[in-house]
Amino acid sequence: MLRNFPFVFAALILGSGATHAANSTFDDLPLPPQSNYAPGVSDSGAFPFTSGDATFNHQFSNWGGGYSSWSGWAYSNQTDTTTAGYGNQYSSYAGTGQDGSQNYAVAFEGPVSVTFASATVLSGAWFTNTTYAALSMRDGDGFAKQFGGTSGNDADFFTLTISGYNGATSTGSIDFMLADYRFDDNAKDTIVKDWTFVDMQSLGAVDSLTFALSSSDNGSFGMNTPAYFAMDSLAPVPEPEQAVLLLAGLLLVGRAIRKRRADASDGPRTRRCALDAA
């Protein structure tokens, strides 16, 4: 059994179902300048879209009378970092996509998910606030409080929780602070503006992700902080890195096997020497 362990080890890794998906940059999705994804339909329903090898949920609801709403994901290339309010819900607070790219994704909670055709080990993705959420937290508005309060000492926060699943099995979760005012030193209080990388390798091989937001500012109808965030460049672990990890594992196993064989062969020789001495 030990003799065949390297091959068993390789089979366990290669047979785990983990594959290598293409990056989701959203630049593969055409958009006119200063616009965003909208299904362009009158009926309510699910209208998901795909970037790279990942599928992003989008739910559109037509309430009639000219009123509609959406949840899940949209993609955008809007760059307005100064206009407050719901009318500017599709702009990233960074002003562009990650690394100056055109397109990026915007999420509005209720629910927000990403799915893959098969289990994928993710390197991570880049996140920032939307202008709508950031300015609401910075200044307050008709629905939400100014983070820190009038004194600046309120311990406010806005947290994104990313959860991984492989089938129905949870693989873990990661928290990313989109805003954090819990410091004793108010000078450290922050609302994320720049694109920030979040490592997702700890989630392991996943075939879906879910995203949830939580805030210190809540009311009778739930969270007051606008439930939006932006994401770009969702990427798998590169294939060469996976190969290096596999090779390293095999080398370690091989070294252990060689040591065990050497110990086993040394045993009879030691016993023979003892008998000859007697």
KAQUI-V383526 format. One record per backbone hydrogen bond with DSSP energy under -1.0 kcal/mol. NH is the residue of the N-H (numbers start at 1). CO is the residue of the C=O. Records with the same first field share a line. If there is no record, write none. Layout:
NH=CO + CO
This chain:
5=2
8=4
9=5
10=6
11=7
12=8
13=9
14=10
15=11
16=13
19=119
24=234
29=26
37=75
45=60
47=58
49=56
51=54
53=22
54=51
55=115
56=49
57=113
59=71
60=45
61=69
63=67
67=64
69=61
71=59
72=108
73=57
74=106
76=104
77=35
88=85
89=86
93=129
95=92
97=101
100=97
101=98
104=76
105=231
106=74
107=229
108=72
109=227
114=209
115=55
116=207
120=206
123=235
124=235
125=198
126=232
127=196
128=230
131=91
134=130
135=131
136=132
137=133
138=134
139=135
140=136
141=144
147=137
149=146
154=148
156=154
158=179
159=214
160=176
161=212
162=174
163=210
164=172
165=208
166=169
169=166
171=164
174=162
176=160
178=158
179=158
180=190
181=156
188=185
189=186
190=180
192=178
196=127
198=125
200=123
203=200
204=201
206=120
207=165
208=165
209=114
210=163
211=112
212=161
214=159
216=157
219=222
222=219
224=217
228=226
229=107
230=128
231=105
232=126
234=24
235=124
237=121
242=238
243=239
244=240
245=241
246=242
247=243
248=244
249=245
250=246
251=247
252=248
253=249
254=250
255=251
256=252
257=253
258=254
259=255
260=256
261=257
262=258
263=259
264=260
265=261
266=262
267=263
269=265
270=266
271=267
272=268
273=269
274=270
275=271
276=272
277=273
278=274
